[in-house]
Amino acid sequence: MNSSGPVKLLGIIAGVVILNIAILSPGLLGVAIGGSTALETATGVTLLVVSLLIVLYGSYTLLFKRAIVPAVPSLDSREDYIAELNRYRNVRVLKEDVALALDQLERMDKKKQTLLNVLAGRFERTELSFRKFHTVIQDVEKLLYLNIRSILNKLSVFDAAEFSQFTGTINSGRFTSTFIQKKNALFNEYFTHVKGCLAANEEILLKLDQLLLEISQLGSADYDAALEMPCMQELTALIGQTKLYQ
């Protein structure tokens, strides 16, 4: 529930009361519940019904209806991911994780360029070996971005304000220990998911470093030799485990 909801609701009620007093006061507009004519009575009753509906709708909207969570916008480029992550950069509880995610995108871009430069110096771009390496690198990059997207999907439904409010009142004695445990478990699900995706990305970046080392030690440009490289096999298996690329 929005903390400003009750204040706004009181404002709506006060406005409705003032409007009803102004309209239904004798001698002002000639409208009354028990008026001298059927039209006058009907107008007065309609006003009360409309006023009640306004108050009820205001109560529902401000106190009970949860805000609609905006969906993660279309992410078509590296800049889109960076811009979306930056939305959460100033959220204290997420600051370090968001900074790491941004750093991972930066490192991914650098490692990709380094790998492609090394491959271009060792293989012809038309060679099967180059194309195989290139495909694996691109697919692994997609996996990393897929993890970042998963983080953004989770953050889009995380209420940082509610978390701060809860942690600020956790020792107030207002909540039971059972409720606190359930609430903490709920918030921990968000943090565990985010950290899990970040850890998976660190594994991907480490494997790319290992791949770079193995390529630099590769003495043959043979395609079969490239496929037998341990890190290539690990990356290929990692890609195969993800349904999106099966």
N, C-alpha and C positions, 0 to 999 in steps of 0.2 A: 504494500500500500504506500502511495506517495505521501510523505510527511506533510506536504502543503495541502493535501486533499481536504481535511476537516476545515481549514481556514477558508478555502474557496467555497466549500459547501455552506458555511455560515453566511458568506457573502451572498450566495444565491438565495438562501432562505430569507435573509434580511431584505433583499430586493423584491422578492415575491410578496412579503408581508407589507412593505411600503406601498407597492403597486395596488394591492388589494384594498388597503385602507383608503388610498386616494380615490379609487374608482367606486368603492362601495359606501363611502361616507355620504350620509344624507345631504342633499342639496348641492353636491358637486357635479356629478354627471347624470344623476337621475337613475342610477342602477342600484337595485337592491334585491336580496334573495326573495323577500316577500313583497315584491313591487305591486303597483296598482294594475299593471298590465302583464299579460302572459309573456310578451317580448322582454320586458324588463326583468322578470323573474328568470326566464331562460338565459338571458345574458349573464346574470349574476351567477347562476349555477354553472354555466359554461366556464366562466372565469375561475371559479373555485376548482373545477375539474382540471382545467389546463394548468393551474398553479400547482396542484398536487402532482400532476404528471411531470412537470418541470423539476420539482423537488426530488421525486423518485428517480428520474433519469440522472439528475446531478449526483445523487447519492451513489447510484450504481457506477457511474463513470468515474467519480473521484475516489470512492472508497473501495470498491470491489473489483472493478474491471481492471485487469492487468494491462499494462502498456503493451502494445503490439511490438514485438521484437523485429527490427528491420533485418531483412535477410542480408547475408554477405553479398555485396555487389559483384558484378562480373569482374573476374580477375583474369585479364588477358595478357598481361605483361609483367615483367619484374617490377616496374614502377608502380603498378596497381597493388601488388603485394606489399611493397614498402609503404605506400600511402595508407593502406588499411591497417598495417601494424602500427604505424605512427599514431593512429587514433587512440591507442592504449598505452602510449609511452609514458604518460603522466599519471597513470593509475599506480599508486604506490606499491600495492601488493603484486602487480604484474610487471613492474618496471624492469627488473633484471631479466626475466624470461623474454620479454619483448626485445630487449637490447640484444640478447643472445640470438633470437630468431633473425633479427636484422643483420647481425654479424654473419650468421650462417649463409644468408643470401649473398652477401658480399664475397665470402670465401668460396662459395660454390662457383660464382662467376669467374673468379681469378683462377681457380683450379681447372675449370673447363677450358679456359683460354690457354693455360699453360700446357695442358694435355694435348690440345689440338695443335699447338705449335710444335711440340715434341714429335707428335705423330707425323705432321707434315714434313718434318726434317728427316724422318726415318722411312716413311712410305710415300709412294705416289698416291694422290687422292683417288685415283681410279682403281687402285689395288683393293682386292677383297679384304685384306687385313685392315686397311685404313677404314673401310666402310663398316667393318664389324666393330672396331673400337669406337668409331664415331657413334654408331647406333646405341651401343651400350652406355656410353657417356650421356647421350641425350635422354635415354630412358631412366638412368639413375637420377639425372637432374629433375625429371618429372616426378620421381618418387619423393625427392626432397621438397619440391613445391607442393606435392600432395599432402605431405605432413604439415606444412605451413598453412595450407587451406583448412586442414582439420583443426588446427589451433584456432584459426579465425572463426570457424563455425562454432567452436566451443565458447570463445570469448563473446560472440554476438549475443549469447543468452546468459552471460554472467553479469550479475548486478553488483557492481563494485560498491555502489552507495549502500546497498543493503548489507554487504559484507562488512563494511566499515562500521555501520550502525550496530550490527550484531556484536562484533568484537569489542566495541566500545562499551557495551552494556552486559557483557558476558559474566562479569563479576558483581553485578548489581543485585543478585539474588532474585531477579525478576523471572528467570526461567528455571525449570527443573533440570536436573542433571541428564535425564533421558532426552529431553528436547535438545539440550546443548550437544549431546553426542550425535543425535540425528542431523542437526544443522551442520556440525563440523564435518560429518561424513559426507554430506552433500557438497559442501564447498571443497573438500579434499578431492572429490571426484574431478572437479574442474582442474585443480592444480596437478593432480596425478596425470591426467590426460595430456595437459600441456607439456609437462616435463618428460613424459614418455615419448612424445613426438620429437621434442628437442634432442633427446638421447638417441633416437633412431637416426636423426639427421647427422649427429656427431659420428655415428658409425659409418654412415654413407661417406662423409668427408674423409674419415680415416682410410676407408677402402680406396678412395680416389688417390690419396697420398701413396698408398701401397702400390696401386696400379702404376702410378707415375714412376716409382722406383723400379718396378718390374720391367716396364717398357725401356727404361734407361739401361737395364742390364740385358735386354734381349739381344742376342747375337745373331739372330736369323730373322729374315723378313717373311718366313714361311707362314702361311695362314694357319696351318695345323698347330704350329708352335705357339701362335698367338692364342689359340683357343685353349691350349693346355696350361696357360699361365694360371697359377692358383687364384690370384685375385680376379681374373676374368671369369673364372668358374663361379667364384663366390658372388660376384655382381650379377652374373646371368641367373643364378639361383634366386637371388634376392628379388630380381625383377619378376621372375616366374611365380614367386609366391604372392604377388600382388595381382588380384583379379583384373584390375584395370588394364594390365598389360599382358594378360594371358590370351 
